[in-house]
Each structure stands twice: as C-alpha cells, then as structure tokens.
Amino acid sequence: MIFPLESLIEYEQNMYAVTCAASRRAYQLSMLQDQQIEESNGKVVSLAASQVFTGEIEFRIDQSDLPEPGAE
C-alpha cells in the first residue's frame, strides 16, 4: 500500500514511533504467518505500515525503554 503524500504530511503523531511500531508489527505478522500477508501479495511491511497508520492496530511507547534526557 502506498500512502497519499497529503495524508503523511498531515499526520500529527510521532513518525519515528509509527515507523518502529510498523517494523515490530511486520515482524509479528511474518512470525505468525498471518493470512493477510497472502492477501497483500506478500508485502509484510506495507501491510504492517497500513495497519499502524490507519489505526487498525494500536501501539504505545514504553517509557522505561527511552533513555534519560541528556544521557549519552
């Protein structure tokens, strides 16, 4: 699936978080061998990105995984 450029420009959430969520979702889908992969012609990343971007699945950022501000 290709996202309309206008939709991406108007998207107000953290794009890095969405990208990470889509990456993890793609991994889940491939490990589960989800039937939706076959329906999307084997395009796992596109399917996962679509699910995350459209809100079909929800995700959250675990704050404990984030580094402390100013930490190197």
FENDAUR-V319089 format. One record per residue. N is the residue number from 0. SS is DSSP state (helix for helix, strand for strand, loop for the rest). Layout:
[[N:SS] [N:SS]]
This chain:
[[0:loop] [1:loop] [2:loop] [3:loop] [4:helix] [5:helix] [6:helix] [7:helix] [8:helix] [9:helix] [10:loop] [11:loop] [12:loop] [13:loop] [14:helix] [15:helix] [16:helix] [17:helix] [18:helix] [19:helix] [20:helix] [21:helix] [22:helix] [23:helix] [24:helix] [25:helix] [26:helix] [27:helix] [28:helix] [29:helix] [30:helix] [31:helix] [32:loop] [33:loop] [34:helix] [35:helix] [36:helix] [37:helix] [38:helix] [39:loop] [40:loop] [41:loop] [42:loop] [43:helix] [44:helix] [45:helix] [46:helix] [47:helix] [48:helix] [49:helix] [50:helix] [51:helix] [52:helix] [53:loop] [54:loop] [55:loop] [56:loop] [57:loop] [58:loop] [59:loop] [60:loop] [61:loop] [62:helix] [63:helix] [64:helix] [65:loop] [66:loop] [67:loop] [68:loop] [69:loop] [70:loop] [71:loop]]
